[in-house]
């Protein structure tokens, strides 16, 4: 079960990273659109 916990933690960290990246991408696109 210890390995499972570590595996779940890794997935959660990757999930949060993806969410953060998508948010950054949205901000980039918004700033680019507002600059036009």
Helices and strands as residue ranges (DSSP letters): H 2-35
